[in-house]
Amino acid sequence: MNVFERFTGLYPLSKTLRFELRPIGKTLEHIERKGLIAQDERRADEYEKVKDIIDRYHKWFVRMCLDKLKLKLKSDGGNDSLEDYVGLASKTSRDADEDELLGKVKANLRKQIVNAFNKEEDYKELFKKELITKHLVHIAESEEEKRMIDNFGKFTTYFTGFHENRKNMYSAEEKSTAIAYRLINENLPIFYDNMQSFMKIAESGVASGFVDIETSYQEYLNVEHISEMFGLGYFTDVLTQEQIEVYNSIIGGRVENDVKLQGINEYVNLYNQQQTDKKKRLPLLKPLYKMILSDRVAISWLPEKFSSDEEVIKAINETVDALHTVLEGNGSLKHLLQHIGDYDLSKIYISNGSELTEISQRMFGQYDVFAKGIKKDICNSATPTKKEKADPELYDERINKLFKLGKSFSIDYLDSVGEAFGDSAGEPVKRVEEYFAQLGAYDRNDGQRINLFTQIEMARVTAADVLAGKHTDLNQSENDIKLIRDLLDAFKALQHFIKPLLGNGDEADKDNEFYAKLCEAWGELDMVTPLYKRCATG
């Protein structure tokens, strides 16, 4: 039975009888003489190593294709260019047709990326036996690797499931595991936000530090001035992991030979610390997400399947350790939420949908406070037609459609809606920023009030012995499994709490100082998602 077969708590416990086939007599002698068990153990070990070689090949193939790709820049009416994207993404409000058109533009840009893969002659063999028998040897780094690859020449079916998993990376669909989705749906909006932020930064005193940055990064830059990296045409140059790293280093700095090379954001932080008026603070730039298959990206940093308790514990410990600085201390996610009121609340958005409903329920004890208030505002500006006056249901349908067009709403606006509700109900004013600043605090059954960060720490301490490897067989202990589940559930609860703040991602006017910090924290915290899923499936 899989250690984490019951991990999510959503599935019934499956109990089965197991019978062991124990070889005896001539059968046992034959197995021992042929060394079949030892062969199987060696092949299992080499299988994992060959998978790593396959991933190296995928990385090489992706980089080779994207290095040659130039995404369409100029608009010619085909709704398939970067200019088409900006033309729609820059609108502060979009109607349903424009939203649909924006989705079409992103789909067409994703297709350009996928076409860059498909047109390569070797693409059709990436997921077939020829990858093992023909191509892998060209990237082998030692004679030992060549030997292992050759050993699997007659056992290529071992990798059928693994090939299907990797095939998802090359999809043009809106899948989070796809390369095209990572670049267009996730990195392009960030890149566009940075374009806008950089224009403000370049007009400030921070610009005097650009020469020093260019000098420090001279050997890595493929431009004469860093301002060129924040023009729309440069996006096609940050499609590979190597160029994403350069771009992110220019933004956030890097350590080289024990020397810290400063990035733009460090100059911006220093500038902002000197501003007593928060309205004069500059936005921060946001790092791009790493390319699929790069280090610590979900698809590669976990094993395909946990083979031992030790692997499970190691993966959890690495995740918890990596997230410590993200969760605690100055500049952490916790600090950001506690000080959310210091940012421009008219430019921080809550996504419309179940998240807004849940926040309403938690703040007011009613699920529809925000929805009713927003619809009331819509009614004030949407006069019913004669037909709608005769049939009020038609008017209600139109108001509901207009409400759903709002993909997100600013905290400032939601505060005004909540204030109007409080006035009408004779209740104290409750504000959305205070809801987040309380860090999801709730009352436990024992009467103790804790927040989500405290919950994570308590779960970590409670599971300390398990995480230290003191318990050797998790499968035999319901309590040990529960302790690990509680810890990961606590991380997922925090993730669920902050997700509404991400908005829909395509808002034209955002507080990019806030969102740069939030997106960096979210990117790190999202490490928990693949770990959680992997534990649930083994």
Backbone torsions as a table, in degrees:
resi	resn	phi	psi	omega
1	MET	NA	133.5	178.3
2	ASN	-58.6	135.9	-179.7
3	VAL	-53.6	-39.9	-174.3
4	PHE	-110.9	32.0	-178.8
5	GLU	-62.7	-27.2	-178.7
6	ARG	-108.0	22.2	-167.6
7	PHE	-59.1	-46.3	-174.8
8	THR	-77.7	-14.0	-179.2
9	GLY	77.0	9.0	-175.2
10	LEU	-102.3	-7.3	-173.0
11	TYR	-118.1	145.3	179.4
12	PRO	-68.1	150.0	178.4
13	LEU	-68.7	127.2	-179.1
14	SER	-104.0	115.5	179.7
15	LYS	-111.9	129.5	-180.0
16	THR	-133.1	153.7	171.8
17	LEU	-84.2	142.0	179.2
18	ARG	-123.3	138.9	178.0
19	PHE	-118.5	140.1	-178.4
20	GLU	-103.8	127.0	174.6
21	LEU	-90.5	106.5	-175.5
22	ARG	-101.8	117.0	-179.3
23	PRO	-66.6	140.6	179.8
24	ILE	-137.4	167.2	173.0
25	GLY	57.6	-135.3	-177.4
26	LYS	-61.7	-34.0	179.5
27	THR	-62.0	-45.8	179.1
28	LEU	-63.8	-42.0	179.4
29	GLU	-61.6	-41.2	-179.3
30	HIS	-63.1	-44.8	-179.6
31	ILE	-63.4	-43.9	-178.5
32	GLU	-67.1	-41.3	-178.6
33	ARG	-65.0	-40.7	-177.6
34	LYS	-81.5	-14.5	-179.4
35	GLY	66.0	34.2	-174.4
36	LEU	-65.7	-39.2	-179.6
37	ILE	-64.0	-44.5	179.4
38	ALA	-62.8	-37.8	178.3
39	GLN	-62.4	-44.2	-179.9
40	ASP	-63.4	-40.6	179.6
41	GLU	-65.2	-41.3	179.2
42	ARG	-66.1	-41.1	-179.8
43	ARG	-65.6	-36.3	178.3
44	ALA	-63.7	-40.4	178.3
45	ASP	-67.5	-42.3	-179.2
46	GLU	-71.0	-28.6	176.5
47	TYR	-56.6	-44.9	179.3
48	GLU	-64.1	-39.2	-178.9
49	LYS	-70.3	-37.4	178.5
50	VAL	-69.0	-32.6	175.0
51	LYS	-60.0	-39.1	177.5
52	ASP	-63.9	-38.4	178.2
53	ILE	-66.5	-39.9	176.7
54	ILE	-59.6	-42.4	179.2
55	ASP	-65.0	-36.0	175.1
56	ARG	-61.0	-39.2	179.8
57	TYR	-65.9	-42.5	177.6
58	HIS	-60.2	-42.5	178.8
59	LYS	-60.6	-44.5	178.4
60	TRP	-62.4	-44.5	-177.8
61	PHE	-63.7	-45.8	-179.8
62	VAL	-61.5	-46.4	-179.8
63	ARG	-62.6	-43.2	179.9
64	MET	-59.2	-43.0	-179.5
65	CYS	-69.4	-45.8	-175.1
66	LEU	-74.6	-26.0	175.2
67	ASP	-61.7	-30.9	-177.7
68	LYS	-90.6	-11.7	-174.1
69	LEU	-83.8	135.9	170.1
70	LYS	-121.9	106.4	177.9
71	LEU	-61.8	146.1	-179.4
72	LYS	-63.3	125.2	-176.0
73	LEU	-95.1	-53.2	-171.7
74	LYS	-83.9	144.3	178.5
75	SER	-85.0	133.1	174.7
76	ASP	-129.5	21.0	179.0
77	GLY	90.4	2.4	-177.4
78	GLY	-89.1	-1.2	-178.8
79	ASN	53.7	45.1	-176.4
80	ASP	-145.2	24.4	-176.8
81	SER	-124.1	165.3	176.1
82	LEU	-64.4	-35.6	176.5
83	GLU	-64.9	-36.8	176.1
84	ASP	-62.2	-40.2	178.8
85	TYR	-61.3	-50.7	-177.5
86	VAL	-62.8	-38.5	-179.9
87	GLY	-58.2	-35.1	179.6
88	LEU	-90.1	-40.5	-178.0
89	ALA	-66.3	-24.9	-177.1
90	SER	-80.0	-9.3	-179.3
91	LYS	-75.6	129.8	-178.6
92	THR	-69.5	-24.5	174.2
93	SER	-143.3	134.4	-179.6
94	ARG	-122.4	141.1	175.3
95	ASP	-84.3	-179.6	-174.9
96	ALA	-61.5	-39.5	-179.4
97	ASP	-65.3	-39.1	180.0
98	GLU	-70.0	-36.4	176.0
99	ASP	-63.4	-42.3	178.5
100	GLU	-64.2	-39.8	180.0
101	LEU	-66.6	-38.5	177.6
102	LEU	-61.7	-40.7	176.6
103	GLY	-62.0	-37.3	178.7
104	LYS	-66.7	-41.7	178.7
105	VAL	-60.8	-45.0	179.7
106	LYS	-64.5	-38.6	178.1
107	ALA	-62.7	-40.9	179.8
108	ASN	-67.9	-35.9	176.9
109	LEU	-68.7	-37.8	176.5
110	ARG	-62.6	-39.2	-180.0
111	LYS	-62.8	-35.2	177.9
112	GLN	-61.9	-38.0	178.8
113	ILE	-68.9	-45.7	-179.4
114	VAL	-64.8	-37.6	177.8
115	ASN	-62.6	-31.6	177.6
116	ALA	-64.0	-31.8	175.8
117	PHE	-76.6	-48.6	-172.6
118	ASN	-61.5	-33.0	-174.2
119	LYS	-77.3	-11.6	176.9
120	GLU	-74.4	134.8	-175.6
121	GLU	-59.5	-34.1	-176.4
122	ASP	-78.2	-11.0	-173.6
123	TYR	-58.3	-44.2	-175.4
124	LYS	-64.4	-15.3	-179.7
125	GLU	-102.8	3.7	-178.7
126	LEU	-64.6	-26.6	-172.5
127	PHE	-119.6	22.7	179.6
128	LYS	-122.9	176.3	-177.5
129	LYS	-61.4	-25.9	-178.6
130	GLU	-61.7	-25.5	177.2
131	LEU	-59.5	-41.7	-179.5
132	ILE	-76.9	-46.7	-170.9
133	THR	-81.9	-16.9	-171.0
134	LYS	-124.9	-40.0	-167.3
135	HIS	-102.3	-37.8	-171.3
136	LEU	-59.8	-33.2	-176.5
137	VAL	-58.1	-25.5	-176.7
138	HIS	-73.0	-17.5	178.2
139	ILE	-114.1	7.5	177.0
140	ALA	-61.8	137.9	-175.7
141	GLU	-102.9	0.1	179.9
142	SER	-160.6	165.8	176.3
143	GLU	-65.0	-32.8	178.3
144	GLU	-62.7	-43.3	177.9
145	GLU	-64.2	-40.3	178.4
146	LYS	-61.3	-40.3	179.3
147	ARG	-62.6	-44.5	-179.3
148	MET	-64.1	-42.6	178.5
149	ILE	-60.7	-43.8	180.0
150	ASP	-64.4	-35.8	179.9
151	ASN	-62.2	-29.7	-178.5
152	PHE	-92.8	6.7	179.7
153	GLY	-58.7	-32.1	179.9
154	LYS	-102.8	8.0	-179.4
155	PHE	-130.3	37.7	-175.2
156	THR	-66.8	-20.4	179.9
157	THR	-67.5	-15.7	175.2
158	TYR	-56.0	-28.8	-170.4
159	PHE	-100.7	11.0	-176.6
160	THR	-57.7	-50.2	-179.8
161	GLY	-65.3	-39.1	179.2
162	PHE	-63.6	-40.5	177.5
163	HIS	-61.7	-41.5	-179.8
164	GLU	-63.1	-38.6	177.8
165	ASN	-62.7	-46.4	-178.6
166	ARG	-70.0	-28.1	-179.9
167	LYS	-60.7	-30.0	179.1
168	ASN	-60.5	-25.5	-179.1
169	MET	-64.9	-26.4	-173.0
170	TYR	-97.8	15.9	-178.2
171	SER	-79.8	148.9	174.8
172	ALA	-92.2	-3.7	-178.4
173	GLU	-77.0	167.8	179.2
174	GLU	-81.0	74.3	178.5
175	LYS	-117.6	133.8	-175.5
176	SER	-65.9	-18.9	179.7
177	THR	-90.9	2.2	-176.3
178	ALA	-93.5	142.0	179.3
179	ILE	-62.3	-44.9	-178.4
180	ALA	-62.7	-37.7	177.5
181	TYR	-65.8	-43.8	179.3
182	ARG	-57.5	-43.6	-174.7
183	LEU	-76.6	-44.6	-173.2
184	ILE	-89.7	-47.9	-175.8
185	ASN	-80.5	-25.4	-177.2
186	GLU	-109.1	-48.6	-174.8
187	ASN	-83.1	-33.8	-179.3
188	LEU	-62.9	-44.8	175.7
189	PRO	-59.7	-38.2	177.9
190	ILE	-65.0	-44.5	-179.6
191	PHE	-60.6	-42.0	179.5
192	TYR	-66.0	-41.8	176.0
193	ASP	-58.8	-41.8	180.0
194	ASN	-65.5	-33.9	176.0
195	MET	-57.9	-46.2	-179.0
196	GLN	-68.1	-42.0	-180.0
197	SER	-64.9	-40.4	-177.3
198	PHE	-63.3	-35.2	178.6
199	MET	-59.2	-39.1	178.6
200	LYS	-71.6	-40.7	-179.8
201	ILE	-64.2	-41.0	-177.2
202	ALA	-66.4	-20.3	179.5
203	GLU	-91.6	2.9	-177.2
204	SER	-108.8	-179.2	178.3
205	GLY	-66.0	-15.9	178.9
206	VAL	-61.5	-28.9	-177.0
207	ALA	-57.5	-24.2	180.0
208	SER	-66.2	-17.7	179.4
209	GLY	-90.9	-3.4	-176.7
210	PHE	-62.8	-37.3	-179.0
211	VAL	-62.7	-42.4	179.0
212	ASP	-62.8	-40.0	178.8
213	ILE	-64.9	-44.0	-180.0
214	GLU	-62.6	-36.9	178.6
215	THR	-67.8	-43.5	-178.5
216	SER	-64.6	-34.1	-174.5
217	TYR	-107.4	18.0	-172.8
218	GLN	-53.8	-41.3	-175.5
219	GLU	-72.4	-14.7	-177.8
220	TYR	-100.1	-21.0	-172.0
221	LEU	-78.1	143.4	172.9
222	ASN	-111.9	21.6	177.2
223	VAL	-133.4	163.3	178.9
224	GLU	-82.0	-39.8	179.9
225	HIS	-127.7	142.2	-177.0
226	ILE	-64.8	-19.6	177.2
227	SER	-59.3	-27.7	179.3
228	GLU	-67.0	-22.7	-178.9
229	MET	-75.7	-8.2	-178.3
230	PHE	-117.9	26.4	170.3
231	GLY	-101.7	153.0	-173.4
232	LEU	-57.9	-38.3	-178.1
233	GLY	-63.3	-20.5	-177.2
234	TYR	-76.2	-15.7	-178.2
235	PHE	-57.7	-34.9	-179.8
236	THR	-67.4	-10.8	178.0
237	ASP	-93.9	-5.2	-178.9
238	VAL	-116.8	42.6	179.0
239	LEU	-93.3	-20.2	-179.3
240	THR	-100.9	157.5	-179.1
241	GLN	-61.7	-36.7	-178.7
242	GLU	-61.4	-43.9	-179.7
243	GLN	-77.8	-29.5	173.5
244	ILE	-61.8	-40.4	179.6
245	GLU	-64.3	-41.4	178.3
246	VAL	-63.4	-47.3	-179.9
247	TYR	-58.6	-47.6	-179.1
248	ASN	-66.6	-31.5	177.5
249	SER	-69.1	-39.9	176.2
250	ILE	-60.3	-34.0	-179.8
251	ILE	-77.2	-52.2	-170.7
252	GLY	-109.8	-2.3	-179.3
253	GLY	85.5	174.3	177.4
254	ARG	-158.3	160.9	177.1
255	VAL	-103.3	128.0	-179.2
256	GLU	-136.1	120.3	-177.0
257	ASN	53.3	44.7	178.9
258	ASP	64.7	14.8	177.1
259	VAL	-113.7	131.1	179.9
260	LYS	-85.2	118.4	174.0
261	LEU	-93.4	119.7	-174.9
262	GLN	-75.6	146.9	175.2
263	GLY	-107.9	178.3	-176.3
264	ILE	-59.5	-42.2	-176.0
265	ASN	-62.0	-30.0	178.8
266	GLU	-69.8	-35.5	173.7
267	TYR	-67.9	-38.8	179.1
268	VAL	-65.8	-42.7	179.1
269	ASN	-60.0	-43.4	178.3
270	LEU	-62.4	-42.5	178.2
271	TYR	-61.8	-45.8	-177.0
272	ASN	-66.3	-32.8	178.4
273	GLN	-64.2	-22.4	-178.7
274	GLN	-91.0	-2.3	-177.9
275	GLN	-97.0	118.8	176.9
276	THR	-80.3	-25.3	177.6
277	ASP	-95.9	112.8	-175.0
278	LYS	-64.0	-19.7	177.9
279	LYS	-69.3	-17.5	-179.9
280	LYS	-93.1	-1.2	179.5
281	ARG	-69.7	149.9	-179.6
282	LEU	-92.9	152.9	175.2
283	PRO	-73.6	152.9	173.4
284	LEU	-92.5	155.5	175.9
285	LEU	-88.6	148.6	-176.2
286	LYS	-104.8	134.9	176.7
287	PRO	-70.7	149.2	175.2
288	LEU	-77.6	152.9	174.9
289	TYR	-69.1	145.9	178.7
290	LYS	-67.5	155.3	177.6
291	MET	-66.4	144.3	173.9
292	ILE	-53.2	136.3	-178.9
293	LEU	85.5	-6.5	175.2
294	SER	-76.9	169.9	-174.5
295	ASP	-55.7	135.6	175.1
296	ARG	66.3	16.9	168.9
297	VAL	-87.8	143.3	-167.7
298	ALA	-50.2	-38.2	-171.1
299	ILE	-72.0	-16.7	-172.6
300	SER	-123.1	-21.2	-170.0
301	TRP	-83.9	-10.1	174.7
302	LEU	-108.2	150.8	173.9
303	PRO	-66.0	155.6	179.7
304	GLU	-59.2	-34.8	178.3
305	LYS	-152.3	137.3	177.9
306	PHE	-70.7	130.7	-179.2
307	SER	-105.1	-7.4	-178.8
308	SER	-158.4	163.0	174.8
309	ASP	-61.0	-36.4	-178.5
310	GLU	-60.7	-40.4	178.7
311	GLU	-64.3	-39.8	179.0
312	VAL	-61.4	-51.6	-177.2
313	ILE	-63.7	-40.5	179.7
314	LYS	-61.0	-45.5	-179.1
315	ALA	-63.6	-40.6	-179.8
316	ILE	-68.0	-44.6	179.8
317	ASN	-61.8	-41.6	179.6
318	GLU	-63.3	-38.6	179.2
319	THR	-67.5	-47.7	-178.9
320	VAL	-61.5	-43.1	179.8
321	ASP	-63.9	-43.4	-177.9
322	ALA	-65.1	-29.0	-175.5
323	LEU	-90.1	-5.6	-174.3
324	HIS	-58.8	-50.5	-177.9
325	THR	-71.0	-23.4	177.6
326	VAL	-70.0	-34.5	-173.4
327	LEU	-88.5	-33.7	-171.7
328	GLU	-123.3	157.6	173.6
329	GLY	93.5	174.1	179.7
330	ASN	-66.6	132.3	-177.9
331	GLY	86.6	2.4	-178.1
332	SER	-84.7	173.5	175.3
333	LEU	-60.7	-41.0	178.8
334	LYS	-59.3	-46.7	179.5
335	HIS	-63.4	-40.0	179.9
336	LEU	-61.7	-45.1	-179.3
337	LEU	-67.5	-40.5	-179.2
338	GLN	-65.3	-23.9	-177.9
339	HIS	-115.4	25.7	-178.1
340	ILE	-61.6	-28.5	179.2
341	GLY	-67.3	-13.0	178.7
342	ASP	-80.2	-8.5	-177.4
343	TYR	-101.3	174.7	-177.8
344	ASP	-79.3	100.4	-174.4
345	LEU	-70.9	-13.3	175.5
346	SER	-79.0	-6.8	-178.3
347	LYS	-125.3	19.2	172.5
348	ILE	-117.9	128.5	-166.5
349	TYR	-117.6	148.4	173.3
350	ILE	-111.9	128.9	-178.2
351	SER	-67.9	143.8	179.8
352	ASN	-83.6	135.1	-179.5
353	GLY	141.4	-148.4	-176.5
354	SER	-62.2	-30.4	179.5
355	GLU	-63.8	-43.0	179.7
356	LEU	-65.7	-38.7	177.3
357	THR	-62.1	-43.0	-178.7
358	GLU	-66.7	-41.7	178.5
359	ILE	-62.9	-41.6	177.3
360	SER	-58.9	-45.1	-179.3
361	GLN	-62.3	-42.5	-177.4
362	ARG	-73.0	-32.8	-178.7
363	MET	-81.0	-40.9	-170.6
364	PHE	-117.5	-7.7	-176.3
365	GLY	76.6	9.2	177.9
366	GLN	-135.1	134.4	-172.7
367	TYR	-76.7	-17.5	-169.4
368	ASP	-118.0	21.3	-178.9
369	VAL	-61.1	-48.9	-179.2
370	PHE	-68.1	-43.6	-178.5
371	ALA	-60.1	-45.5	-179.8
372	LYS	-64.8	-42.3	-179.1
373	GLY	-64.9	-41.9	180.0
374	ILE	-66.9	-43.3	178.7
375	LYS	-63.5	-34.5	177.1
376	LYS	-63.6	-41.8	177.1
377	ASP	-63.2	-39.8	178.9
378	ILE	-63.6	-41.5	179.2
379	CYS	-60.9	-34.6	-178.9
380	ASN	-65.9	-21.4	-178.9
381	SER	-114.5	-2.0	-179.9
382	ALA	-117.0	94.3	-179.0
383	THR	-71.2	130.8	179.9
384	PRO	-67.1	142.9	175.8
385	THR	-77.3	171.5	178.3
386	LYS	-59.0	-41.5	-179.6
387	LYS	-64.7	-38.1	179.8
388	GLU	-72.3	-31.3	176.0
389	LYS	-66.2	-36.1	179.3
390	ALA	-74.9	-28.4	-179.5
391	ASP	-133.1	87.3	-176.6
392	PRO	-54.9	-25.3	179.2
393	GLU	-63.8	-34.0	177.0
394	LEU	-64.9	-39.3	178.4
395	TYR	-65.6	-42.9	178.0
396	ASP	-61.0	-38.9	178.4
397	GLU	-62.2	-41.7	-179.8
398	ARG	-66.8	-41.8	179.4
399	ILE	-63.2	-41.8	179.4
400	ASN	-63.4	-39.6	178.5
401	LYS	-65.1	-41.8	178.6
402	LEU	-65.3	-36.8	178.3
403	PHE	-63.6	-43.3	-178.4
404	LYS	-69.1	-21.1	177.3
405	LEU	-66.2	-25.8	177.3
406	GLY	-75.5	99.1	-177.5
407	LYS	-70.5	-24.2	178.2
408	SER	-159.6	161.3	-179.9
409	PHE	-134.7	143.6	-178.1
410	SER	-70.6	152.3	176.9
411	ILE	-61.3	-38.3	179.0
412	ASP	-57.6	-45.3	-179.7
413	TYR	-68.4	-42.2	179.0
414	LEU	-63.6	-33.5	175.8
415	ASP	-61.4	-40.9	179.7
416	SER	-65.9	-36.3	177.0
417	VAL	-66.1	-44.2	179.1
418	GLY	-65.7	-36.1	178.0
419	GLU	-65.1	-41.6	178.2
420	ALA	-62.9	-38.3	177.6
421	PHE	-65.2	-43.9	-179.7
422	GLY	-62.3	-40.6	178.4
423	ASP	-62.6	-43.5	-177.5
424	SER	-71.0	-30.0	-178.3
425	ALA	-94.6	-4.3	-178.9
426	GLY	67.7	33.0	-178.0
427	GLU	-112.1	158.9	177.5
428	PRO	-61.5	151.3	180.0
429	VAL	-69.8	132.4	176.3
430	LYS	-119.9	131.9	-173.5
431	ARG	-117.2	143.9	-175.7
432	VAL	-63.2	-39.5	-179.5
433	GLU	-64.1	-31.4	176.8
434	GLU	-70.3	-35.4	176.1
435	TYR	-57.7	-44.7	179.7
436	PHE	-75.7	-34.5	-179.8
437	ALA	-65.4	-22.5	178.0
438	GLN	-80.7	-0.7	171.3
439	LEU	60.9	32.6	177.9
440	GLY	70.3	29.9	-177.9
441	ALA	-60.6	140.6	179.3
442	TYR	-148.5	160.5	-179.9
443	ASP	-93.7	126.4	178.2
444	ARG	-83.0	169.6	-180.0
445	ASN	-63.0	-25.3	-179.9
446	ASP	-85.9	7.0	177.5
447	GLY	88.1	-6.1	180.0
448	GLN	-82.4	136.8	179.0
449	ARG	-102.0	121.6	-179.5
450	ILE	-131.9	161.7	175.9
451	ASN	-108.2	176.7	-173.5
452	LEU	-66.7	-30.5	178.4
453	PHE	-71.6	-40.1	176.0
454	THR	-64.5	-37.7	179.5
455	GLN	-61.1	-41.9	178.4
456	ILE	-62.9	-46.1	-178.1
457	GLU	-64.7	-41.3	178.8
458	MET	-63.6	-40.7	179.4
459	ALA	-66.4	-36.5	179.1
460	ARG	-66.2	-45.0	-179.7
461	VAL	-64.4	-42.6	-179.3
462	THR	-62.7	-33.7	-178.3
463	ALA	-93.5	12.6	-172.3
464	ALA	-56.6	-43.4	-178.2
465	ASP	-66.2	-39.9	178.9
466	VAL	-64.8	-43.7	-178.7
467	LEU	-69.0	-22.6	177.9
468	ALA	-83.8	-1.5	177.6
469	GLY	78.5	19.9	-177.9
470	LYS	-77.6	-17.4	178.1
471	HIS	-106.5	122.6	-166.4
472	THR	-92.1	-14.3	-178.0
473	ASP	-138.7	91.2	-177.1
474	LEU	-62.6	-33.5	-175.2
475	ASN	-64.1	-19.7	-179.1
476	GLN	-94.8	2.3	-176.0
477	SER	-130.7	105.9	175.4
478	GLU	-60.5	-36.4	-177.7
479	ASN	-66.5	-41.7	179.3
480	ASP	-63.5	-42.9	178.0
481	ILE	-61.2	-41.5	179.8
482	LYS	-64.0	-38.7	-179.9
483	LEU	-63.2	-42.2	178.5
484	ILE	-68.7	-42.5	178.8
485	ARG	-60.7	-42.0	-179.8
486	ASP	-61.9	-39.0	179.4
487	LEU	-65.2	-48.6	-179.5
488	LEU	-69.6	-33.3	174.6
489	ASP	-61.5	-36.8	179.6
490	ALA	-65.3	-41.0	175.5
491	PHE	-63.9	-42.8	-179.6
492	LYS	-65.3	-34.0	178.0
493	ALA	-64.5	-40.4	177.3
494	LEU	-65.5	-42.4	178.5
495	GLN	-59.8	-44.6	178.7
496	HIS	-62.7	-35.4	-178.0
497	PHE	-67.2	-41.8	-174.8
498	ILE	-90.6	-14.0	-176.3
499	LYS	-55.2	-39.9	-179.9
500	PRO	-57.2	-27.1	-178.5
501	LEU	-69.7	-15.4	179.2
502	LEU	-71.3	-13.9	-177.5
503	GLY	62.8	-151.5	177.2
504	ASN	-100.7	-3.6	175.4
505	GLY	90.2	-19.9	-176.2
506	ASP	-109.1	15.4	176.8
507	GLU	-62.5	139.0	-174.1
508	ALA	-77.9	-28.9	-173.3
509	ASP	-128.2	99.6	-176.6
510	LYS	-121.1	156.9	171.1
511	ASP	-80.7	95.8	-172.5
512	ASN	-77.1	-10.7	170.5
513	GLU	-69.2	-44.9	178.5
514	PHE	-67.4	-47.7	-173.6
515	TYR	-70.5	-27.8	175.4
516	ALA	-61.9	-42.2	179.8
517	LYS	-71.9	-41.9	-178.9
518	LEU	-65.4	-44.7	-177.3
519	CYS	-66.3	-35.4	177.1
520	GLU	-64.4	-43.8	179.2
521	ALA	-66.5	-40.9	-179.6
522	TRP	-63.6	-42.4	179.7
523	GLY	-59.1	-38.3	178.0
524	GLU	-73.6	-45.3	-177.6
525	LEU	-63.5	-27.9	-178.1
526	ASP	-69.4	-7.2	172.1
527	MET	-58.1	-26.9	-176.8
528	VAL	-67.9	-31.4	-173.1
529	THR	-60.3	-53.8	179.4
530	PRO	-65.1	-32.6	177.9
531	LEU	-64.6	-43.7	-180.0
532	TYR	-61.0	-46.1	-179.7
533	LYS	-65.3	-40.3	-178.4
534	ARG	-66.7	-38.5	177.3
535	CYS	-65.6	-34.4	-178.9
536	ALA	-71.4	-28.5	-176.8
537	THR	-107.4	-10.9	-178.8
538	GLY	88.8	NA	NA
